[in-house]
C-alpha cells in the first residue's frame, strides 16, 4: 500500500513530483522514489508489504515502461507462471509491468485485488492509469495548462496551485454526506471512478469502464446460495493474507467482520469500544474473539474526544466528508498499527447483502397520503418532519430520501438560495444514474449501493483513516468474485419483502459459527453519538451554523433540531472551510 503521484505534459518544473509525493509520506513511510524525464515525472511513497527489500523500489522500470502502483494483486504469483519471463523481485508491482507488456490496456481484466496504478510509456509518450473494480484504492487527476497530474489524495494535487471550489459539490455534501465521483470539492480536480481506466496521449483524455458485472436473480435456492457463498469465501479469504508483514482483523460486534474472522486461523483482532452502552459493540466482539481464540486487542473512546475528532477531518480527507464513523475508524487503525501493518475488514457486507436499516425501511413501503399532509404542518427541519418525509415516498424517491443526511425538502428550507441556484441538476443525480426500474427494488438498491455510496463513502473513509497511520486495510468481501456472486442472488435471499432482517444468506451460513444470540443484536454501526456529545459542547454547533450562514451556504435556521449525521455534516464543512481559509459568499 502506497501513495502515488505523477504529472505528464509540457513545461513541467523539475522537482514537481518530489513536492507532490512529499504530501503523501504518511501513506508510505518505508521508502520514497521519484522518476523524472522530459515531459513526465512519477513518484511513490512506499509502505512495504510484499518483498520488503530494495528490489521493490518504485517507480519501477521495464524497458520503456515506468510504473507507480498502490495496492495488492492477490493472483500475481499465478500470473507470473502464465507470463514467464525473468524477475528481479517477488513483488506484485513487477508482475503488473510484465502483464501490461503482454496484454496492454487489457491487463486490468486479469488482476484480482485492489489497486490504483499508472504506467508511462516513454516511447509512445502515453500514460495509462487504472483503478480497481470496486474503488478500494483512490485515484484523483487534474488537467491544467496542457498537463495531466494524478495522485492518491487531493492534497498532492492542490500542491500544484489552488483550484476553484465547485459549489455544486458543496450541495452534494448535504445530499450524500460526501462528494460523489467523478466530482471533488474542486472544480478542476476529478476522481477516476472505480472499474475505469484513463489514457492520456498527445493532450487527449480517454476514460473507459472495463468491468460491467451482470445483475441477475439466477441463484434462488437457499442451500445452493449458502454452499456457493461458503465456497467463494474459502477461496478468497486465504488469498487476502498475502503479506510479508503481520496481518490482523478489524472486529466489530457485527456479522461481516465476524465472518472474516471465522474464515481465518486465530488472527489478531482489534475492537474499539464506545461510551454509549446501547451502541457499544465491544462485548459482542469479545465473545467472537474468545470463540475463535484470537489474539484480541481493545480500546475505548469517549465524548471528550469530539473536538479532536472534528479537528482531524480536514487533513484526513482534503474535502468535506460527513461520516462521523471516520473518527472511530481512525482510532481503531491507530490501535492496530501498534501491532500489525495489514488488517482485513468486513466492509461491503451491508451493500452486497442489504444489511442497512434503510434497506429495511425501503422494503414493504406503502404510500400514505395522510403523512404527506402531516409533513407539511410541522417545521421542515424538525426530527418529526424528517421521519414523516421519509414515509411520504416509495420507489426511488424513498431510497434517495433514506440515503443522505438532508432530503430535498429539508435542503430547500436550510440551504441559502445562492447555493440552491448554483446548479439545476437533480440533487439525487448520482443515485438516479444507477437505479434500475427493471429490477426488483432490493436488487436495484444492491446495484446502486455498490456503484455509489460504497466507494465514495465507506471505502474512502477506510482508506484515509487507515493510511493516516500507514496501515493497509483489505476488504475480502469486496473481492470481485464475492461481488459477482452476490449480484446473482435472488432478492429473497438478500432480504425478505416484508421488511425483515437482511443478509439472509450470510446469516444462515454464519449462524452455526457464531456465539448464541449474536445475530439477534440490533445493528448499531460505527458512527459517533454526535447529538449526545454536542449537548455538552453546544458552542461547536452554534459557531458552525453562524459561520455557514455568514458564508451564504445555509440560511439562519429556526425551529431546527438536527440529527447526528446532519450535525456532523455541517460541523465538518465549517471546519474544512475554516482550515482552508474559505469564506465563500456566493
N, C-alpha and C positions, 0 to 999 in steps of 0.2 A: 504494500500500500504506500502511495507516494503522493506528491504534488507535482503536477506537470505544467509547463508553460511553453509558449513559442510565439514567434512573430515572423511572418514572411511577406515579401514585397520589396519595394524600392525605398531607399533613403533611411534605412534603419541605423540608428546611432549605435556605435559599439557599446557593449555592456547593458543593453536593454533587457535581454533575457536574464542577466545576472541580477538586475534590480527586481525584476518580476519574481524570480524564484526565491529571492530573499524574503518575500512576503509569505512564503509557504513552508518555511522551515519546520513549523510545528507538525506538518503532515509527514515529514521525513527527516528526522534529526541524525540519521546514521551516515549519510553521505550526500553530497551535492555535486551536480555536474552541469556544465554549460558547454554547448557546441555552437560555434559561430562560423558562418560562411557568407559569401556575398549574397544578399537577398534572403537570408534565413538565419534565425537563431532559435535554439531549443534549450530548455533547461529542465532539471528534475531534482527534487529533494527526496531522498530515498529512505523509506522505512524497510529495513532488511527483514524479509520473511523466508524466502526460498533462496538458497545459496547465499550465505552471509559474506562470502569472500568478495574481493575487489573485482572478480570476474563479472559480477552483476552490475557494475557501474553503468550509469546512464548519463547522457544519451548514448545509445548503443548503435554501432555501425555494422553493416553487412554490405560490402560493395558500395554502391551508390545510395543505399538506403540508410536513413538515420531515424531512430525510434526513441520516443519517450512514452512511458507506459505507467498507468496506475491501475492496479487490480490484481486479480488472481485467475489463472486459467487452470481449472482442475483436471482437464484432459490433456495437458501439454505433453506428458510422457508418451501417451498413446499417439499423439500427433507426430512426435519425433520418430517413432517407429515407422509410421507411414511415410514420412517425408524423407528419411535418411539424411545424409549429409554429415558434415563434421561440426562439432560444437566446442566452444571453449568454456562453457559454464553449464550448470544444471538449472538455470533459470527458465521460467516460462516466457520471460522477455525475449530471449534469444529464439525460442520456438516461434513466437509470433513473427519475427523477422523472416525466418525461413518459410513460414506459412504464407506470408504476403508475397514473397518472391515466387512462390509456386502458384498461388491462386489469385493474386492481385486483390482487388477490392472485395472479392467474394470470400476472402479469408474469414470474415466475421461469422459467416454461417457455420463454420467448423468449430467455433470456440464455445466451450462450456465454462461459464464463470461470470465474474463481474469485472468490468474493465472500462477504461477510457484511455485511448492512446492516439498518437499522431505519428505518421511516417512521412518524412520529407524525402522525395526522390530528387537527388541533386542533378541527375542527367536530364530528367523531364521537367524540372522546376515545378514540381507538383506536390501538393500537400494532401494527404489522406487522413481523415480523423474519424473515429468510430466510438460509439457509446453502447454499453451493454443493453440487452433486450428489455430489462425492467427498470433501468435508470438507477442502479445501485450506486454507481460511481458518477460523479458530476463532471460536466464539461461546459464551459462558457466561451463565447467568442465575441470579438469586436472587430468591425470593419471601419477603418479610418484612413483617409489620405492614400487610398490605393493599397493599403496593407491589411492583412488579417492577423489578429492576435488571438490566442486561446489560453485558457488557464483552468485549473481545477476549481478555483474560488474567485469571486468577484474582485477581491482586494488586489490581486495581481494585475488585473486589467485596469482598475481605477488608478493604479500607479502610473499608467501611461498618460494620464491627464483627466481632469474632472469632467465626466459626462453629464448630459442633461437628465433631469428627473422625468420619468414617464408618469404623468398624472393619472392615466388610466390604470396603471399598475397599483397606485395608491388605493383607488376604489376597489380593485380586485382583492386587495388585502381584507377589506370589510366583507367581501363575499366568501372568501375561501380560507382566511387566516394566513395564507401565504400568497405568493405571486406565481401564477401558473406559467409553465413553459409554453411557448418559447420566450415569454416576456421575462425581464428582470425589472427592478425598480428604476433602471437607467434606460433611456430610450435608445442609446447607442450600443447596448450590450444585450446579447441574446443567450438563451440556454439551448444547447443542442438536445432535442427530445430523445428519450430512450429509443433504442432499436433503430437509430438513424446513423447514417454516415454523412460526412461533409467532405467535399472536394473543392480545393482552391487552386486554380491554374490560370495563368495569364489574366489575373484580375477578375475571373468569373467564379461565382459560387454556385455549387450544386449540392442540394441536400435531398437524400432519399431514405425511405424506410426499407429495411431489409428483412424484418420479421413481422409476419402477419398471421398469428395463430387463429385457428377457427374456433368459433363459439358454437357448441352443439349440446345436445342432450342425449348422446348415444349410449351413455352408461346409466342405466336406470335400476339395475338390480343391486340392492344394498350389499349383499355378500360379495358380488363382483367388485363393487366400489371399494369396500374395505380391504379386500385382498390386493387390489390394484394399487391403492394408496400405500399399503404396507410395503409392497414390492418396490415402489419408486423411492420411498423414504429409506429403505435399507440400502439402496444403491447410492443415493445422493449424500446421506449423512457422512459416511466414512470419507468420501471424496473431499468434503469441506474441512477435513482435518489436515490437509496437505500443508505442512509447515516445518521449518527448521527451528522454530521457537515455541515456547509454551502456549497452549490453547485452553480457553475456558468457555463458559456459557453464562449469558445473562439469564437469570432465573427469576421470573416474577411469580405471582400466585395464579397465573392464568394457564390455559390449556396449551398454547403454542410453544412457549419456552419449555414447559414440562415435556412436551412431545420430543423436542430436540434433545433434551437431557436423557430421555428414555432410550433413545437410539444410539447413545454413546456409552463408552465404558468408563465409569467413575471419573467424570471430568471435574475440574474445579468450577464451582458455581458462585455467582455474585448477585446479591439481592440488596435493594435499597428499601428501607423501612420509612414510613411517614408518620407524623404525629397526630393523625386523624384516624381513630380506631377503626371506624367502619370502612375506611379506604386503604388500610394498611394490609399489604399482601405478604409481608414478611413471614408471618406464622404459617401460611399455606405453603409458601416456597420452602420453608424449613422442613416441612413434612415430606415434600418431594425429594429434597436433598437427602434426608435421612433414609427414605425408601431405597434410593439408588446409591447410597454410600458415597456421595460426592465429598470433595474437599470444599466445604462451604464457608463463604465469607459474607458478612452482613454489616451494613452501616445504616444509621438513621439520620433524617434531616427534619428540621422544624421551621416554623413560621418566621423565626427571626432572620432567616436567610432570604427573605423576599427581596430586599433591596440589593444584595449582592447578585442574586439571580437576574434581576432586571438590568443591572449594570453590565452583566456579561453578554447580553443578547446582541448588541450592535457589532461587536468584533467577532462573534461566532458566525453570524450569518451574512454580514455585509449588506443586508437589506432587511426590511421589517419582516418578522416571522412570528406569527401569533399563537404558537402551540406551547403552552406552559410546561408540557412534559419535556421540553428541551432541557430545562434545568435538571430534572430528575435523571435524564439520560446522561447529561454532563457529569453529574455527581457519581453515578454508578460506574461510568467509564473511568473516572479519576481513581476510584477504588480498585477497579480491575487492573489498571495499568501498573499498580504496585506489585502485581503477581504474574501477569501474562502480557503478551504482545498482541495476541489474537483472541477474539471471542466470537462464539456463534450466538445468534439471537433468533427469536421467534417472529420477527417482522414478516408481515404478509399473510398470516393465517386468517386474520379478520377479513381482509379483502378477498382472498380466494374462496373462503367458505362462509362468508356473510355472518360475521360474528359481532358486528356493532349493534348497539341499541337502535341506531337509526334504521338499520335493516329491519329490525323487528317492528318499528313504528311504521315503516313503509308497507309491509305486507298486511293484507287484510284491511287496508284503509278504506273507509267509506265516506263519501262527501256528505257533510251535514250543513245544510243551508242556514240553520239557526246559529251555528258557530260563526259563520261569516258576518251575520248581523251583530252578534255579541262582540266580535273582534273590533267592530267599528265604534263601539261605545266606550271602550277603555283606552287609556293613554297608550299610544303605539309603542312606546319604549319601556313599558312595564313587563314584568315577568309573566303576568297573566295574559297580556296581549301576545307575547311570544308563543306561549303554549297554544292559544287559540289559533294564531296564524298558521301554526304548523298543522293544525287539523282542518284547515279550510280548503286544502287541496288534495288531489290524488295524482297518480301517474308521475310524469317527470317533474311537474311543478312541486309536488310534495317532496320528491327526492332532493331537488335543489334547495328547498327551504330547510331540510334537515341537515344538509352537509355543512353549511357555514355558520359563522357567528351572528351575522346580521342579514336577515332576509330583505327582500326588495322593499317591502312596506316600511320596515324599520330604517332602511337606508334613506328613503325619501324623507323621513322625519328627522334623521340625525345629521346627514351629510350636508355640507354647505352647498348652495346652488352652483357655485363656481366649480366644485368638484363633480357634481352631478352632470353638469353641462360639458365636462372635459371630453366626453365621448358619448356617442349614441349607440354603442354596441350593447348587446344583451348582457347584463351582469353575469348571467349563467352561461356565457359563451363556451367556456371550457368544458363544462359538463354536457351541454347540449351537443357538442361536436361528437361525442361518443355514445350518447344514449341511442338505444336501438328499439324502436317500436315493434319490430318484427320478432322480438324475443319475449319470453316470459319476463315480467318485471324483475324477478330475482336474478335471472341471468343478465339482464341489462345492467342492474346495479353492480354485479360482479365485474362486468366488462368496463364500465365507467370507472369504478374504483381502481382497477388495475392500470388504467391509462391516464388517470388524473391525480387524485389525492394521494395515491401510494408513493409515486416518485417525487412529486412536488412537495408533499408534506412529510410523511413518515420517513422516507429514505433520506431526504435532505436533512432532517433533524438528526438522524442517527449518524450520518456521515460527519457533519460538522462538529457535533458534540463529542464524538469519539476521537476524531482526528485532531481535535484540540489538545488531546493527551497523547498523540502518536499511538493510538490504539486502533487496530484493524477489526472491523465488525463484518461478519459474514452471515447473511440470512439464508440458510439452506432451503427454507420453504419457498423461496423465490428463485430457486434453480428453475430454469425454463422448462425442464421436464416435469416438475411438480405443477407448474402453472398450466402447462398444456393438458395435463391430466385433469386438473380441477375444472378447466374450461369444457371438458367433455362430460361432466357430471350433470344429470338431470336436476332441475331446480328443487324437487322434493328431497334430494339427497344433500342439499345445502341447508335449506331452512323450510319448515312447513309453511303452508299458505295461510295458516290461522294466527301467525304472529308468535309461534312458539320459539324454542331455542334454535340458534344457528349452529353451524359447523357440525351437522349431524353425522357425516361420515367420519370426521376426525374424532368426534366424541365417542362414537361406537367403537372405533379402533382403539382408543386410548383408555376407555373406562376401566378395563381389567388391569391396566398398567399403572394406575394412579391410586393414591390413598383414598379410602372410602369417603364419599361425600365431597371430594374435590371438585367435581363438575357441578355440584349444586350451589356453589358460591356465586353471588351476583358479580357481574363484571364491574370492575372499578376503574381500570385504566391507570395510567402513569401521570395523569395531569395533576397539577398542584391545586389545593383548595384556595384559590385566589380570593374569592369573596369572603371567606372566613378570615384569611390573613389580613385583607385590606381593612377590615374593621379596626384593627389595632394601629394602622398607618393610613388613615383616610386622606392625609395630605398628599400622598402619592397620586391618587386618582384625581383629586381636586386640581392639583397643579397641572397634571397632564391635560385634563379637559379644558382648562383655561388656555394653555398654550396652543392646543389644537384648534380652538375656536379663534384665537388671535391670528392663526395661520390660515384661516378660512378653509379648513378641512372639515370641521363639523360646525353645526350651529351650537349655541349655548343650550344644552339640554335641560328641559323642565319635566318634572314628574317622571324621571327616568330611574329605573332600578335594573342594573345590568347584571347579566350572568357572569360567571367566572371567565369564560372564554372571551366574552365581549370586553371585560375589563382588561384582560391581559393583552388583547389585540391593540387596544388604544394605548396602553402603557408602553408596549414595545415600539409602536410607531412614534410616539412622543420621544422616547429615549433615543431612537435611531436618528431622528431629526436633530435633537439636541447635540448628540455626539458628533454629528457631521456638519453642524453649523448651518442647518437648513431652516429658513424662516419663510417658507413658501406662502405667498399671499395671492395666489391665482395667476 
